[in-house]
Amino acid sequence: DHALEIMAENADQRIDLVVTDVMMPGLDGPGLVKKMRADNPALKIIFISGYTEEKLKDHMGDSIWFLQKPFTLKQLAEKVKEAIQD
């Protein structure tokens, strides 16, 4: 829910990419993405999770990438580069 508050406060700023955990208290990652994409369908998403990508296939879709925990800063940077170049 905090992410949605931040977006509302910064509605004049364009967001191209969101990195979010899949499991969070309150609004989970897939729920957050659904709400954010209602305003910005082209938004690119990187889900991070301790679960494997295979277990999360139902939540994957267009312009959604996955990074399994734990990951290094280099792996995160590579995934961000992959997402923004797509």
PDB file with one MODEL, atoms N, CA, C and O in Angstrom:
MODEL        1
ATOM      1  N   ASP A   1       0.821  -1.197   0.000  1.00  0.00           N
ATOM      2  CA  ASP A   1       0.000   0.000   0.000  1.00  0.00           C
ATOM      3  C   ASP A   1       0.865   1.262   0.000  1.00  0.00           C
ATOM      4  O   ASP A   1       0.483   2.287  -0.564  1.00  0.00           O
ATOM      5  N   HIS A   2       2.037   1.174   0.641  1.00  0.00           N
ATOM      6  CA  HIS A   2       2.946   2.317   0.712  1.00  0.00           C
ATOM      7  C   HIS A   2       3.408   2.742  -0.684  1.00  0.00           C
ATOM      8  O   HIS A   2       3.535   3.934  -0.967  1.00  0.00           O
ATOM      9  N   ALA A   3       3.656   1.764  -1.544  1.00  0.00           N
ATOM     10  CA  ALA A   3       4.088   2.073  -2.915  1.00  0.00           C
ATOM     11  C   ALA A   3       3.019   2.871  -3.656  1.00  0.00           C
ATOM     12  O   ALA A   3       3.341   3.793  -4.406  1.00  0.00           O
ATOM     13  N   LEU A   4       1.760   2.525  -3.451  1.00  0.00           N
ATOM     14  CA  LEU A   4       0.672   3.262  -4.111  1.00  0.00           C
ATOM     15  C   LEU A   4       0.582   4.694  -3.593  1.00  0.00           C
ATOM     16  O   LEU A   4       0.272   5.613  -4.351  1.00  0.00           O
ATOM     17  N   GLU A   5       0.853   4.883  -2.297  1.00  0.00           N
ATOM     18  CA  GLU A   5       0.860   6.229  -1.723  1.00  0.00           C
ATOM     19  C   GLU A   5       1.974   7.065  -2.349  1.00  0.00           C
ATOM     20  O   GLU A   5       1.773   8.230  -2.693  1.00  0.00           O
ATOM     21  N   ILE A   6       3.141   6.458  -2.491  1.00  0.00           N
ATOM     22  CA  ILE A   6       4.273   7.164  -3.095  1.00  0.00           C
ATOM     23  C   ILE A   6       3.950   7.545  -4.536  1.00  0.00           C
ATOM     24  O   ILE A   6       4.256   8.653  -4.975  1.00  0.00           O
ATOM     25  N   MET A   7       3.332   6.627  -5.266  1.00  0.00           N
ATOM     26  CA  MET A   7       2.958   6.923  -6.649  1.00  0.00           C
ATOM     27  C   MET A   7       1.967   8.079  -6.718  1.00  0.00           C
ATOM     28  O   MET A   7       2.087   8.953  -7.576  1.00  0.00           O
ATOM     29  N   ALA A   8       0.997   8.083  -5.821  1.00  0.00           N
ATOM     30  CA  ALA A   8      -0.006   9.152  -5.817  1.00  0.00           C
ATOM     31  C   ALA A   8       0.643  10.502  -5.514  1.00  0.00           C
ATOM     32  O   ALA A   8       0.285  11.515  -6.115  1.00  0.00           O
ATOM     33  N   GLU A   9       1.595  10.513  -4.586  1.00  0.00           N
ATOM     34  CA  GLU A   9       2.282  11.748  -4.222  1.00  0.00           C
ATOM     35  C   GLU A   9       3.167  12.265  -5.356  1.00  0.00           C
ATOM     36  O   GLU A   9       3.442  13.462  -5.440  1.00  0.00           O
ATOM     37  N   ASN A  10       3.606  11.368  -6.216  1.00  0.00           N
ATOM     38  CA  ASN A  10       4.518  11.731  -7.307  1.00  0.00           C
ATOM     39  C   ASN A  10       3.887  11.465  -8.669  1.00  0.00           C
ATOM     40  O   ASN A  10       4.562  11.029  -9.602  1.00  0.00           O
ATOM     41  N   ALA A  11       2.605  11.727  -8.773  1.00  0.00           N
ATOM     42  CA  ALA A  11       1.861  11.416  -9.999  1.00  0.00           C
ATOM     43  C   ALA A  11       2.401  12.156 -11.221  1.00  0.00           C
ATOM     44  O   ALA A  11       2.179  11.732 -12.355  1.00  0.00           O
ATOM     45  N   ASP A  12       3.107  13.257 -10.990  1.00  0.00           N
ATOM     46  CA  ASP A  12       3.660  14.015 -12.117  1.00  0.00           C
ATOM     47  C   ASP A  12       4.975  13.420 -12.631  1.00  0.00           C
ATOM     48  O   ASP A  12       5.506  13.880 -13.642  1.00  0.00           O
ATOM     49  N   GLN A  13       5.498  12.409 -11.947  1.00  0.00           N
ATOM     50  CA  GLN A  13       6.740  11.747 -12.341  1.00  0.00           C
ATOM     51  C   GLN A  13       6.429  10.475 -13.115  1.00  0.00           C
ATOM     52  O   GLN A  13       5.520   9.732 -12.745  1.00  0.00           O
ATOM     53  N   ARG A  14       7.168  10.219 -14.180  1.00  0.00           N
ATOM     54  CA  ARG A  14       6.968   9.005 -14.966  1.00  0.00           C
ATOM     55  C   ARG A  14       7.804   7.874 -14.371  1.00  0.00           C
ATOM     56  O   ARG A  14       8.998   8.038 -14.119  1.00  0.00           O
ATOM     57  N   ILE A  15       7.172   6.742 -14.154  1.00  0.00           N
ATOM     58  CA  ILE A  15       7.857   5.549 -13.658  1.00  0.00           C
ATOM     59  C   ILE A  15       7.913   4.552 -14.805  1.00  0.00           C
ATOM     60  O   ILE A  15       6.886   4.200 -15.385  1.00  0.00           O
ATOM     61  N   ASP A  16       9.119   4.101 -15.126  1.00  0.00           N
ATOM     62  CA  ASP A  16       9.306   3.153 -16.224  1.00  0.00           C
ATOM     63  C   ASP A  16       9.487   1.724 -15.744  1.00  0.00           C
ATOM     64  O   ASP A  16       9.148   0.778 -16.455  1.00  0.00           O
ATOM     65  N   LEU A  17      10.025   1.566 -14.529  1.00  0.00           N
ATOM     66  CA  LEU A  17      10.383   0.242 -14.026  1.00  0.00           C
ATOM     67  C   LEU A  17      10.150   0.182 -12.527  1.00  0.00           C
ATOM     68  O   LEU A  17      10.490   1.112 -11.796  1.00  0.00           O
ATOM     69  N   VAL A  18       9.564  -0.926 -12.075  1.00  0.00           N
ATOM     70  CA  VAL A  18       9.355  -1.159 -10.650  1.00  0.00           C
ATOM     71  C   VAL A  18       9.995  -2.486 -10.285  1.00  0.00           C
ATOM     72  O   VAL A  18       9.810  -3.491 -10.971  1.00  0.00           O
ATOM     73  N   VAL A  19      10.754  -2.476  -9.191  1.00  0.00           N
ATOM     74  CA  VAL A  19      11.312  -3.704  -8.627  1.00  0.00           C
ATOM     75  C   VAL A  19      10.555  -3.941  -7.333  1.00  0.00           C
ATOM     76  O   VAL A  19      10.584  -3.103  -6.431  1.00  0.00           O
ATOM     77  N   THR A  20       9.873  -5.084  -7.235  1.00  0.00           N
ATOM     78  CA  THR A  20       9.054  -5.354  -6.059  1.00  0.00           C
ATOM     79  C   THR A  20       9.144  -6.816  -5.650  1.00  0.00           C
ATOM     80  O   THR A  20       9.311  -7.706  -6.484  1.00  0.00           O
ATOM     81  N   ASP A  21       9.032  -7.037  -4.371  1.00  0.00           N
ATOM     82  CA  ASP A  21       8.970  -8.403  -3.862  1.00  0.00           C
ATOM     83  C   ASP A  21       7.602  -8.983  -4.220  1.00  0.00           C
ATOM     84  O   ASP A  21       6.629  -8.247  -4.381  1.00  0.00           O
ATOM     85  N   VAL A  22       7.542 -10.281  -4.339  1.00  0.00           N
ATOM     86  CA  VAL A  22       6.271 -10.940  -4.630  1.00  0.00           C
ATOM     87  C   VAL A  22       5.417 -10.998  -3.371  1.00  0.00           C
ATOM     88  O   VAL A  22       4.228 -10.681  -3.406  1.00  0.00           O
ATOM     89  N   MET A  23       6.021 -11.401  -2.265  1.00  0.00           N
ATOM     90  CA  MET A  23       5.296 -11.561  -1.006  1.00  0.00           C
ATOM     91  C   MET A  23       5.576 -10.370  -0.100  1.00  0.00           C
ATOM     92  O   MET A  23       6.715 -10.134   0.301  1.00  0.00           O
ATOM     93  N   MET A  24       4.520  -9.623   0.218  1.00  0.00           N
ATOM     94  CA  MET A  24       4.633  -8.479   1.116  1.00  0.00           C
ATOM     95  C   MET A  24       3.386  -8.445   1.988  1.00  0.00           C
ATOM     96  O   MET A  24       2.332  -8.943   1.590  1.00  0.00           O
ATOM     97  N   PRO A  25       3.501  -7.860   3.173  1.00  0.00           N
ATOM     98  CA  PRO A  25       2.299  -7.727   3.998  1.00  0.00           C
ATOM     99  C   PRO A  25       1.321  -6.759   3.342  1.00  0.00           C
ATOM    100  O   PRO A  25       1.728  -5.796   2.692  1.00  0.00           O
ATOM    101  N   GLY A  26       0.059  -7.018   3.512  1.00  0.00           N
ATOM    102  CA  GLY A  26      -0.948  -6.162   2.882  1.00  0.00           C
ATOM    103  C   GLY A  26      -1.060  -6.493   1.410  1.00  0.00           C
ATOM    104  O   GLY A  26      -1.432  -7.609   1.048  1.00  0.00           O
ATOM    105  N   LEU A  27      -0.746  -5.549   0.572  1.00  0.00           N
ATOM    106  CA  LEU A  27      -0.838  -5.719  -0.875  1.00  0.00           C
ATOM    107  C   LEU A  27       0.397  -6.466  -1.374  1.00  0.00           C
ATOM    108  O   LEU A  27       1.520  -5.993  -1.198  1.00  0.00           O
ATOM    109  N   ASP A  28       0.197  -7.632  -1.997  1.00  0.00           N
ATOM    110  CA  ASP A  28       1.342  -8.399  -2.498  1.00  0.00           C
ATOM    111  C   ASP A  28       1.818  -7.834  -3.834  1.00  0.00           C
ATOM    112  O   ASP A  28       1.173  -6.961  -4.413  1.00  0.00           O
ATOM    113  N   GLY A  29       2.948  -8.338  -4.315  1.00  0.00           N
ATOM    114  CA  GLY A  29       3.535  -7.847  -5.555  1.00  0.00           C
ATOM    115  C   GLY A  29       2.598  -7.902  -6.748  1.00  0.00           C
ATOM    116  O   GLY A  29       2.434  -6.890  -7.431  1.00  0.00           O
ATOM    117  N   PRO A  30       1.970  -9.055  -7.032  1.00  0.00           N
ATOM    118  CA  PRO A  30       1.045  -9.114  -8.164  1.00  0.00           C
ATOM    119  C   PRO A  30      -0.128  -8.133  -8.035  1.00  0.00           C
ATOM    120  O   PRO A  30      -0.564  -7.556  -9.031  1.00  0.00           O
ATOM    121  N   GLY A  31      -0.633  -7.946  -6.825  1.00  0.00           N
ATOM    122  CA  GLY A  31      -1.714  -6.979  -6.610  1.00  0.00           C
ATOM    123  C   GLY A  31      -1.250  -5.553  -6.863  1.00  0.00           C
ATOM    124  O   GLY A  31      -1.968  -4.748  -7.456  1.00  0.00           O
ATOM    125  N   LEU A  32      -0.037  -5.251  -6.404  1.00  0.00           N
ATOM    126  CA  LEU A  32       0.548  -3.935  -6.633  1.00  0.00           C
ATOM    127  C   LEU A  32       0.706  -3.671  -8.126  1.00  0.00           C
ATOM    128  O   LEU A  32       0.362  -2.595  -8.616  1.00  0.00           O
ATOM    129  N   VAL A  33       1.228  -4.660  -8.841  1.00  0.00           N
ATOM    130  CA  VAL A  33       1.439  -4.518 -10.283  1.00  0.00           C
ATOM    131  C   VAL A  33       0.112  -4.273 -11.001  1.00  0.00           C
ATOM    132  O   VAL A  33       0.032  -3.428 -11.892  1.00  0.00           O
ATOM    133  N   LYS A  34      -0.910  -5.000 -10.617  1.00  0.00           N
ATOM    134  CA  LYS A  34      -2.225  -4.828 -11.249  1.00  0.00           C
ATOM    135  C   LYS A  34      -2.720  -3.395 -11.083  1.00  0.00           C
ATOM    136  O   LYS A  34      -3.217  -2.791 -12.033  1.00  0.00           O
ATOM    137  N   LYS A  35      -2.582  -2.854  -9.874  1.00  0.00           N
ATOM    138  CA  LYS A  35      -3.041  -1.489  -9.619  1.00  0.00           C
ATOM    139  C   LYS A  35      -2.182  -0.464 -10.349  1.00  0.00           C
ATOM    140  O   LYS A  35      -2.702   0.511 -10.893  1.00  0.00           O
ATOM    141  N   MET A  36      -0.874  -0.680 -10.364  1.00  0.00           N
ATOM    142  CA  MET A  36       0.023   0.270 -11.017  1.00  0.00           C
ATOM    143  C   MET A  36      -0.167   0.259 -12.532  1.00  0.00           C
ATOM    144  O   MET A  36      -0.102   1.303 -13.181  1.00  0.00           O
ATOM    145  N   ARG A  37      -0.398  -0.911 -13.081  1.00  0.00           N
ATOM    146  CA  ARG A  37      -0.571  -1.009 -14.531  1.00  0.00           C
ATOM    147  C   ARG A  37      -1.928  -0.485 -14.993  1.00  0.00           C
ATOM    148  O   ARG A  37      -2.119  -0.248 -16.186  1.00  0.00           O
ATOM    149  N   ALA A  38      -2.861  -0.301 -14.081  1.00  0.00           N
ATOM    150  CA  ALA A  38      -4.134   0.318 -14.456  1.00  0.00           C
ATOM    151  C   ALA A  38      -3.882   1.743 -14.949  1.00  0.00           C
ATOM    152  O   ALA A  38      -4.579   2.232 -15.838  1.00  0.00           O
ATOM    153  N   ASP A  39      -2.881   2.406 -14.366  1.00  0.00           N
ATOM    154  CA  ASP A  39      -2.518   3.767 -14.766  1.00  0.00           C
ATOM    155  C   ASP A  39      -1.413   3.801 -15.816  1.00  0.00           C
ATOM    156  O   ASP A  39      -1.298   4.767 -16.570  1.00  0.00           O
ATOM    157  N   ASN A  40      -0.600   2.745 -15.863  1.00  0.00           N
ATOM    158  CA  ASN A  40       0.550   2.720 -16.767  1.00  0.00           C
ATOM    159  C   ASN A  40       0.742   1.306 -17.314  1.00  0.00           C
ATOM    160  O   ASN A  40       1.570   0.558 -16.793  1.00  0.00           O
ATOM    161  N   PRO A  41       0.000   0.925 -18.349  1.00  0.00           N
ATOM    162  CA  PRO A  41       0.071  -0.441 -18.886  1.00  0.00           C
ATOM    163  C   PRO A  41       1.448  -0.843 -19.409  1.00  0.00           C
ATOM    164  O   PRO A  41       1.749  -2.033 -19.490  1.00  0.00           O
ATOM    165  N   ALA A  42       2.282   0.122 -19.762  1.00  0.00           N
ATOM    166  CA  ALA A  42       3.614  -0.180 -20.303  1.00  0.00           C
ATOM    167  C   ALA A  42       4.669  -0.352 -19.214  1.00  0.00           C
ATOM    168  O   ALA A  42       5.837  -0.595 -19.517  1.00  0.00           O
ATOM    169  N   LEU A  43       4.271  -0.228 -17.959  1.00  0.00           N
ATOM    170  CA  LEU A  43       5.203  -0.330 -16.837  1.00  0.00           C
ATOM    171  C   LEU A  43       5.928  -1.668 -16.846  1.00  0.00           C
ATOM    172  O   LEU A  43       5.302  -2.719 -16.986  1.00  0.00           O
ATOM    173  N   LYS A  44       7.246  -1.627 -16.698  1.00  0.00           N
ATOM    174  CA  LYS A  44       8.055  -2.843 -16.641  1.00  0.00           C
ATOM    175  C   LYS A  44       8.257  -3.218 -15.180  1.00  0.00           C
ATOM    176  O   LYS A  44       8.430  -2.357 -14.318  1.00  0.00           O
ATOM    177  N   ILE A  45       8.230  -4.525 -14.920  1.00  0.00           N
ATOM    178  CA  ILE A  45       8.266  -5.029 -13.552  1.00  0.00           C
ATOM    179  C   ILE A  45       9.375  -6.057 -13.404  1.00  0.00           C
ATOM    180  O   ILE A  45       9.569  -6.910 -14.270  1.00  0.00           O
ATOM    181  N   ILE A  46      10.102  -5.965 -12.295  1.00  0.00           N
ATOM    182  CA  ILE A  46      11.008  -7.039 -11.892  1.00  0.00           C
ATOM    183  C   ILE A  46      10.495  -7.540 -10.550  1.00  0.00           C
ATOM    184  O   ILE A  46      10.536  -6.823  -9.550  1.00  0.00           O
ATOM    185  N   PHE A  47      10.010  -8.779 -10.539  1.00  0.00           N
ATOM    186  CA  PHE A  47       9.613  -9.425  -9.291  1.00  0.00           C
ATOM    187  C   PHE A  47      10.851 -10.046  -8.665  1.00  0.00           C
ATOM    188  O   PHE A  47      11.658 -10.669  -9.354  1.00  0.00           O
ATOM    189  N   ILE A  48      10.998  -9.873  -7.353  1.00  0.00           N
ATOM    190  CA  ILE A  48      12.036 -10.581  -6.617  1.00  0.00           C
ATOM    191  C   ILE A  48      11.347 -11.494  -5.618  1.00  0.00           C
ATOM    192  O   ILE A  48      10.316 -11.144  -5.044  1.00  0.00           O
ATOM    193  N   SER A  49      11.931 -12.670  -5.419  1.00  0.00           N
ATOM    194  CA  SER A  49      11.294 -13.635  -4.521  1.00  0.00           C
ATOM    195  C   SER A  49      12.268 -14.722  -4.120  1.00  0.00           C
ATOM    196  O   SER A  49      13.223 -15.023  -4.837  1.00  0.00           O
ATOM    197  N   GLY A  50      12.012 -15.301  -2.970  1.00  0.00           N
ATOM    198  CA  GLY A  50      12.740 -16.478  -2.536  1.00  0.00           C
ATOM    199  C   GLY A  50      12.208 -17.732  -3.204  1.00  0.00           C
ATOM    200  O   GLY A  50      12.862 -18.775  -3.192  1.00  0.00           O
ATOM    201  N   TYR A  51      11.025 -17.631  -3.787  1.00  0.00           N
ATOM    202  CA  TYR A  51      10.453 -18.756  -4.522  1.00  0.00           C
ATOM    203  C   TYR A  51      11.111 -18.850  -5.891  1.00  0.00           C
ATOM    204  O   TYR A  51      11.733 -17.895  -6.357  1.00  0.00           O
ATOM    205  N   THR A  52      10.971 -19.989  -6.524  1.00  0.00           N
ATOM    206  CA  THR A  52      11.523 -20.144  -7.869  1.00  0.00           C
ATOM    207  C   THR A  52      10.585 -19.507  -8.889  1.00  0.00           C
ATOM    208  O   THR A  52       9.395 -19.323  -8.634  1.00  0.00           O
ATOM    209  N   GLU A  53      11.134 -19.184 -10.024  1.00  0.00           N
ATOM    210  CA  GLU A  53      10.334 -18.583 -11.093  1.00  0.00           C
ATOM    211  C   GLU A  53       9.215 -19.517 -11.525  1.00  0.00           C
ATOM    212  O   GLU A  53       8.121 -19.064 -11.860  1.00  0.00           O
ATOM    213  N   GLU A  54       9.480 -20.807 -11.518  1.00  0.00           N
ATOM    214  CA  GLU A  54       8.485 -21.804 -11.936  1.00  0.00           C
ATOM    215  C   GLU A  54       7.213 -21.698 -11.091  1.00  0.00           C
ATOM    216  O   GLU A  54       6.107 -21.841 -11.613  1.00  0.00           O
ATOM    217  N   LYS A  55       7.370 -21.445  -9.780  1.00  0.00           N
ATOM    218  CA  LYS A  55       6.205 -21.345  -8.898  1.00  0.00           C
ATOM    219  C   LYS A  55       5.417 -20.058  -9.121  1.00  0.00           C
ATOM    220  O   LYS A  55       4.279 -19.938  -8.668  1.00  0.00           O
ATOM    221  N   LEU A  56       6.018 -19.102  -9.814  1.00  0.00           N
ATOM    222  CA  LEU A  56       5.375 -17.801  -9.993  1.00  0.00           C
ATOM    223  C   LEU A  56       4.898 -17.554 -11.416  1.00  0.00           C
ATOM    224  O   LEU A  56       4.501 -16.436 -11.744  1.00  0.00           O
ATOM    225  N   LYS A  57       4.928 -18.561 -12.257  1.00  0.00           N
ATOM    226  CA  LYS A  57       4.566 -18.407 -13.673  1.00  0.00           C
ATOM    227  C   LYS A  57       3.190 -17.772 -13.857  1.00  0.00           C
ATOM    228  O   LYS A  57       2.981 -17.024 -14.813  1.00  0.00           O
ATOM    229  N   ASP A  58       2.250 -18.059 -12.956  1.00  0.00           N
ATOM    230  CA  ASP A  58       0.895 -17.507 -13.085  1.00  0.00           C
ATOM    231  C   ASP A  58       0.881 -15.982 -12.986  1.00  0.00           C
ATOM    232  O   ASP A  58      -0.017 -15.329 -13.516  1.00  0.00           O
ATOM    233  N   HIS A  59       1.889 -15.416 -12.302  1.00  0.00           N
ATOM    234  CA  HIS A  59       1.939 -13.967 -12.110  1.00  0.00           C
ATOM    235  C   HIS A  59       2.819 -13.274 -13.147  1.00  0.00           C
ATOM    236  O   HIS A  59       2.902 -12.046 -13.173  1.00  0.00           O
ATOM    237  N   MET A  60       3.466 -14.050 -13.988  1.00  0.00           N
ATOM    238  CA  MET A  60       4.361 -13.480 -14.985  1.00  0.00           C
ATOM    239  C   MET A  60       3.543 -13.092 -16.212  1.00  0.00           C
ATOM    240  O   MET A  60       2.474 -13.653 -16.455  1.00  0.00           O
ATOM    241  N   GLY A  61       4.028 -12.165 -16.956  1.00  0.00           N
ATOM    242  CA  GLY A  61       3.326 -11.726 -18.151  1.00  0.00           C
ATOM    243  C   GLY A  61       4.218 -10.826 -18.966  1.00  0.00           C
ATOM    244  O   GLY A  61       5.442 -10.873 -18.845  1.00  0.00           O
ATOM    245  N   ASP A  62       3.610 -10.011 -19.792  1.00  0.00           N
ATOM    246  CA  ASP A  62       4.379  -9.091 -20.618  1.00  0.00           C
ATOM    247  C   ASP A  62       5.134  -8.087 -19.757  1.00  0.00           C
ATOM    248  O   ASP A  62       4.604  -7.559 -18.780  1.00  0.00           O
ATOM    249  N   SER A  63       6.354  -7.840 -20.132  1.00  0.00           N
ATOM    250  CA  SER A  63       7.203  -6.851 -19.456  1.00  0.00           C
ATOM    251  C   SER A  63       7.363  -7.134 -17.970  1.00  0.00           C
ATOM    252  O   SER A  63       7.419  -6.217 -17.152  1.00  0.00           O
ATOM    253  N   ILE A  64       7.435  -8.426 -17.633  1.00  0.00           N
ATOM    254  CA  ILE A  64       7.694  -8.826 -16.250  1.00  0.00           C
ATOM    255  C   ILE A  64       8.893  -9.760 -16.237  1.00  0.00           C
ATOM    256  O   ILE A  64       8.939 -10.749 -16.968  1.00  0.00           O
ATOM    257  N   TRP A  65       9.861  -9.426 -15.391  1.00  0.00           N
ATOM    258  CA  TRP A  65      11.061 -10.239 -15.223  1.00  0.00           C
ATOM    259  C   TRP A  65      11.100 -10.755 -13.800  1.00  0.00           C
ATOM    260  O   TRP A  65      10.342 -10.305 -12.941  1.00  0.00           O
ATOM    261  N   PHE A  66      11.988 -11.701 -13.560  1.00  0.00           N
ATOM    262  CA  PHE A  66      12.064 -12.367 -12.265  1.00  0.00           C
ATOM    263  C   PHE A  66      13.515 -12.451 -11.824  1.00  0.00           C
ATOM    264  O   PHE A  66      14.408 -12.708 -12.632  1.00  0.00           O
ATOM    265  N   LEU A  67      13.740 -12.232 -10.539  1.00  0.00           N
ATOM    266  CA  LEU A  67      15.064 -12.367  -9.943  1.00  0.00           C
ATOM    267  C   LEU A  67      14.898 -13.098  -8.622  1.00  0.00           C
ATOM    268  O   LEU A  67      14.212 -12.624  -7.716  1.00  0.00           O
ATOM    269  N   GLN A  68      15.536 -14.259  -8.523  1.00  0.00           N
ATOM    270  CA  GLN A  68      15.389 -15.073  -7.319  1.00  0.00           C
ATOM    271  C   GLN A  68      16.367 -14.624  -6.243  1.00  0.00           C
ATOM    272  O   GLN A  68      17.538 -14.366  -6.520  1.00  0.00           O
ATOM    273  N   LYS A  69      15.869 -14.535  -5.006  1.00  0.00           N
ATOM    274  CA  LYS A  69      16.708 -14.225  -3.851  1.00  0.00           C
ATOM    275  C   LYS A  69      17.489 -15.474  -3.457  1.00  0.00           C
ATOM    276  O   LYS A  69      17.003 -16.582  -3.684  1.00  0.00           O
ATOM    277  N   PRO A  70      18.641 -15.343  -2.894  1.00  0.00           N
ATOM    278  CA  PRO A  70      19.414 -14.106  -2.803  1.00  0.00           C
ATOM    279  C   PRO A  70      20.061 -13.793  -4.144  1.00  0.00           C
ATOM    280  O   PRO A  70      20.328 -14.689  -4.945  1.00  0.00           O
ATOM    281  N   PHE A  71      20.306 -12.526  -4.373  1.00  0.00           N
ATOM    282  CA  PHE A  71      20.954 -12.113  -5.621  1.00  0.00           C
ATOM    283  C   PHE A  71      22.001 -11.054  -5.295  1.00  0.00           C
ATOM    284  O   PHE A  71      21.960 -10.414  -4.244  1.00  0.00           O
ATOM    285  N   THR A  72      22.922 -10.891  -6.209  1.00  0.00           N
ATOM    286  CA  THR A  72      23.978  -9.900  -6.029  1.00  0.00           C
ATOM    287  C   THR A  72      23.557  -8.585  -6.674  1.00  0.00           C
ATOM    288  O   THR A  72      22.610  -8.537  -7.459  1.00  0.00           O
ATOM    289  N   LEU A  73      24.261  -7.541  -6.336  1.00  0.00           N
ATOM    290  CA  LEU A  73      24.010  -6.246  -6.953  1.00  0.00           C
ATOM    291  C   LEU A  73      24.253  -6.328  -8.460  1.00  0.00           C
ATOM    292  O   LEU A  73      23.540  -5.697  -9.241  1.00  0.00           O
ATOM    293  N   LYS A  74      25.249  -7.099  -8.862  1.00  0.00           N
ATOM    294  CA  LYS A  74      25.535  -7.273 -10.285  1.00  0.00           C
ATOM    295  C   LYS A  74      24.359  -7.947 -10.992  1.00  0.00           C
ATOM    296  O   LYS A  74      23.979  -7.537 -12.089  1.00  0.00           O
ATOM    297  N   GLN A  75      23.780  -8.980 -10.372  1.00  0.00           N
ATOM    298  CA  GLN A  75      22.631  -9.664 -10.974  1.00  0.00           C
ATOM    299  C   GLN A  75      21.441  -8.717 -11.100  1.00  0.00           C
ATOM    300  O   GLN A  75      20.733  -8.733 -12.107  1.00  0.00           O
ATOM    301  N   LEU A  76      21.225  -7.893 -10.077  1.00  0.00           N
ATOM    302  CA  LEU A  76      20.135  -6.918 -10.132  1.00  0.00           C
ATOM    303  C   LEU A  76      20.378  -5.919 -11.259  1.00  0.00           C
ATOM    304  O   LEU A  76      19.468  -5.614 -12.030  1.00  0.00           O
ATOM    305  N   ALA A  77      21.595  -5.413 -11.353  1.00  0.00           N
ATOM    306  CA  ALA A  77      21.922  -4.450 -12.408  1.00  0.00           C
ATOM    307  C   ALA A  77      21.714  -5.057 -13.795  1.00  0.00           C
ATOM    308  O   ALA A  77      21.206  -4.392 -14.697  1.00  0.00           O
ATOM    309  N   GLU A  78      22.105  -6.317 -13.961  1.00  0.00           N
ATOM    310  CA  GLU A  78      21.918  -6.991 -15.250  1.00  0.00           C
ATOM    311  C   GLU A  78      20.441  -7.146 -15.588  1.00  0.00           C
ATOM    312  O   GLU A  78      20.038  -6.968 -16.737  1.00  0.00           O
ATOM    313  N   LYS A  79      19.635  -7.479 -14.579  1.00  0.00           N
ATOM    314  CA  LYS A  79      18.194  -7.650 -14.807  1.00  0.00           C
ATOM    315  C   LYS A  79      17.537  -6.308 -15.144  1.00  0.00           C
ATOM    316  O   LYS A  79      16.669  -6.242 -16.014  1.00  0.00           O
ATOM    317  N   VAL A  80      17.946  -5.251 -14.463  1.00  0.00           N
ATOM    318  CA  VAL A  80      17.415  -3.916 -14.760  1.00  0.00           C
ATOM    319  C   VAL A  80      17.784  -3.520 -16.189  1.00  0.00           C
ATOM    320  O   VAL A  80      16.946  -3.010 -16.933  1.00  0.00           O
ATOM    321  N   LYS A  81      19.030  -3.756 -16.566  1.00  0.00           N
ATOM    322  CA  LYS A  81      19.475  -3.442 -17.932  1.00  0.00           C
ATOM    323  C   LYS A  81      18.653  -4.217 -18.958  1.00  0.00           C
ATOM    324  O   LYS A  81      18.234  -3.666 -19.975  1.00  0.00           O
ATOM    325  N   GLU A  82      18.428  -5.502 -18.680  1.00  0.00           N
ATOM    326  CA  GLU A  82      17.626  -6.341 -19.581  1.00  0.00           C
ATOM    327  C   GLU A  82      16.212  -5.779 -19.730  1.00  0.00           C
ATOM    328  O   GLU A  82      15.672  -5.714 -20.834  1.00  0.00           O
ATOM    329  N   ALA A  83      15.630  -5.379 -18.615  1.00  0.00           N
ATOM    330  CA  ALA A  83      14.254  -4.873 -18.638  1.00  0.00           C
ATOM    331  C   ALA A  83      14.144  -3.546 -19.386  1.00  0.00           C
ATOM    332  O   ALA A  83      13.232  -3.364 -20.192  1.00  0.00           O
ATOM    333  N   ILE A  84      15.059  -2.624 -19.127  1.00  0.00           N
ATOM    334  CA  ILE A  84      14.915  -1.309 -19.758  1.00  0.00           C
ATOM    335  C   ILE A  84      15.295  -1.325 -21.233  1.00  0.00           C
ATOM    336  O   ILE A  84      14.894  -0.437 -21.986  1.00  0.00           O
ATOM    337  N   GLN A  85      16.066  -2.326 -21.650  1.00  0.00           N
ATOM    338  CA  GLN A  85      16.430  -2.421 -23.064  1.00  0.00           C
ATOM    339  C   GLN A  85      15.381  -3.155 -23.890  1.00  0.00           C
ATOM    340  O   GLN A  85      15.444  -3.147 -25.119  1.00  0.00           O
ATOM    341  N   ASP A  86      14.426  -3.785 -23.231  1.00  0.00           N
ATOM    342  CA  ASP A  86      13.392  -4.538 -23.946  1.00  0.00           C
ATOM    343  C   ASP A  86      12.355  -3.608 -24.540  1.00  0.00           C
ATOM    344  O   ASP A  86      11.407  -4.067 -25.178  1.00  0.00           O
TER     345      ASP A  86
ENDMDL
END
